[in-house]
Amino acid sequence: MYQKKDGHYRMAKKEGYKSRASFKLIQLNNKFNLIKKGYNVLDFGAAPGGWMQIASALVGDTGLVVGIDLKIVKDKFPNSYFIQGDIFENDISKKIIKIQGEYNTVISDLAPKISGIRSLDHQKSIELNYRVLELSSILLQYKGNLLMKIFQGEFTKELIDNLKNEFYYVKISKPESSRPASRETYVICKGFKKRKLKIEDIELSEESA
Ligand SMILES: C[S@@+](CC[C@H](N)C(=O)[O-])C[C@H]1O[C@@H](n2cnc3c(N)ncnc32)[C@H](O)[C@@H]1O
């Protein structure tokens, strides 16, 4: 899809960042303090590596970043590992745990292949996010943070309500670097309760399946 090379894109190139998406993580982290020095960070939907690059710099030498994506991330970042794979694979959590058992923060910039049909793109984004929540229930540590992108639509509220059951603090925030016209926004969740999560509790309602 053609994307206009706007100010944030040019600034990203000038600053040596991999993508304009880098600014979204920088702005969200400045506001919500999700990633700190020494943290273990899990990055879902990591390609082409913009968020991995920023997270790697934020966690520093004592931290760790693990990125997952269907597409390969070619660049290598300090203290970072990349797994090429589908988050819906059965053994994806085993592959992640092999590198690190628990993570302080899970970040997800996952996006479905955009069809242009809003309701469909929204539904696919919701499915990705429920899978992120399911994987986080295994991989995120008690009191950990979760950041996820959603394409807004009719099931946003249901997802937010489910997130509120699992985290003490849940907030929606659209960073300034996210195009105003785009329906994407970000959900910031802090203070993971890590109670035993019943997956059937969070499945989409029948009408949305
Ligand atoms: C907007 S991009 C992420 C950009 C990245 N945060 C960055 O800063 O460079 C969304 C990514 O989600 C990935 N993705 C979508 N569905 C996926 C799935 N089921 N498993 C793994 N990755 C997936 C896509 O391949 C795509 O690279």
The ligand as an SDF file (V2000), in Angstrom:
LIG
                    3D

 27 29  0  0  0  0  0  0  0  0999 V2000
    2.7960   -2.6920   11.5190 C   0  0  0  0  0  0  0  0  0  0  0  0
    3.8400   -4.0560   11.3110 S   0  0  0  0  0  0  0  0  0  0  0  0
    4.8850   -3.9470   12.7120 C   0  0  0  0  0  0  0  0  0  0  0  0
    5.9200   -2.8340   12.6290 C   0  0  0  0  0  0  0  0  0  0  0  0
    6.9830   -2.9560   13.7080 C   0  0  0  0  0  0  0  0  0  0  0  0
    6.4250   -2.6950   15.0330 N   0  0  0  0  0  0  0  0  0  0  0  0
    8.1130   -1.9790   13.4790 C   0  0  0  0  0  0  0  0  0  0  0  0
    8.2230   -1.0150   14.2510 O   0  0  0  0  0  0  0  0  0  0  0  0
    8.9230   -2.1870   12.5720 O   0  0  0  0  0  0  0  0  0  0  0  0
    2.7750   -5.4120   11.7060 C   0  0  0  0  0  0  0  0  0  0  0  0
    3.4310   -6.7830   11.6080 C   0  0  0  0  0  0  0  0  0  0  0  0
    2.5300   -7.7730   12.1240 O   0  0  0  0  0  0  0  0  0  0  0  0
    2.9360   -9.0050   11.5150 C   0  0  0  0  0  0  0  0  0  0  0  0
    1.9210  -10.0620   11.6920 N   0  0  0  0  0  0  0  0  0  0  0  0
    0.6180  -10.0490   11.3150 C   0  0  0  0  0  0  0  0  0  0  0  0
    0.0020  -11.2130   11.6210 N   0  0  0  0  0  0  0  0  0  0  0  0
    0.9540  -11.9890   12.2500 C   0  0  0  0  0  0  0  0  0  0  0  0
    0.9240  -13.2840   12.8210 C   0  0  0  0  0  0  0  0  0  0  0  0
   -0.1790  -14.0440   12.8040 N   0  0  0  0  0  0  0  0  0  0  0  0
    2.0640  -13.7490   13.4080 N   0  0  0  0  0  0  0  0  0  0  0  0
    3.1960  -13.0030   13.4140 C   0  0  0  0  0  0  0  0  0  0  0  0
    3.2760  -11.7520   12.8790 N   0  0  0  0  0  0  0  0  0  0  0  0
    2.1770  -11.2550   12.3000 C   0  0  0  0  0  0  0  0  0  0  0  0
    3.1210   -8.6030   10.0530 C   0  0  0  0  0  0  0  0  0  0  0  0
    3.9040   -9.5500    9.3630 O   0  0  0  0  0  0  0  0  0  0  0  0
    3.7750   -7.2200   10.1880 C   0  0  0  0  0  0  0  0  0  0  0  0
    5.1680   -7.2850   10.0160 O   0  0  0  0  0  0  0  0  0  0  0  0
  1  2  1  0
  2  3  1  0
  2 10  1  0
  3  4  1  0
  4  5  1  0
  5  6  1  0
  5  7  1  0
  7  8  2  0
  7  9  1  0
 10 11  1  0
 11 12  1  0
 11 26  1  0
 12 13  1  0
 13 14  1  0
 13 24  1  0
 14 15  1  0
 14 23  1  0
 15 16  2  0
 16 17  1  0
 17 18  1  0
 17 23  2  0
 18 19  1  0
 18 20  2  0
 20 21  1  0
 21 22  2  0
 22 23  1  0
 24 25  1  0
 24 26  1  0
 26 27  1  0
M  CHG  2   2   1   9  -1
M  END
$$$$
